[in-house]
Structure formats: C-alpha cells, structure tokens
Amino acid sequence: MITAVPPLLPGLINSINPKIYIGGASNLFNIAWFFGFFVASGVYAAASLLFPAKETFLTDDEVKCLQEEQLDEVEVEVGEEKAGSVR
C-alpha cells in the first residue's frame, strides 16, 4: 500500500477540489485500479523473491519421500490397469 496509494493522491485531491492543478496525475487517477493492482503485485513478487518464506521450503529428504510416494501411486495404478485388462 505504501507504494501503490501515494502516487494516486494528487488525483484524489483534484477529484475533491478541481481548482487544484495537478497536471497529468489526473490521468493516472483515472486508471487507479490497474495502477494499484500492478504496482502492489510487483512489490509483492519482489519481496517474495528477496525475502522468501523459509519455513515453507522442503528438505532434500522430504522431496525424495514425496517423489517415492508418487512413484508408488503410479505403479499401483498401472498394476491395477494391467490386472483389469487381463480378463
């Protein structure tokens, strides 16, 4: 919010009191929703890349365990299909 809202304040001021000249900032205020959305998304993405949530990372052992579980599930499904097609 710190980066997305302040650039739009001159347009807000102009919409309240049109006598205050703000230049081209009124054009930015007209597309405030898009501007705010994309600026906030960019800040969020940059912050996530610079400061990742390390508690969500998986260790190598956890990844191997998950891969083995997925392989076991695939082998079971393939085995069931072969058993069904033998009939």
Buried (B, 14 or more C-beta within 10 A) or exposed (E): EEEBBEBBEBBBBBEEEEEEEBEEBBEBBEEBEEBBEEBBEEBEEEEEEEEEEEEEEEEEEEEEEEEEEEEEEEEEEEEEEEEEEEE
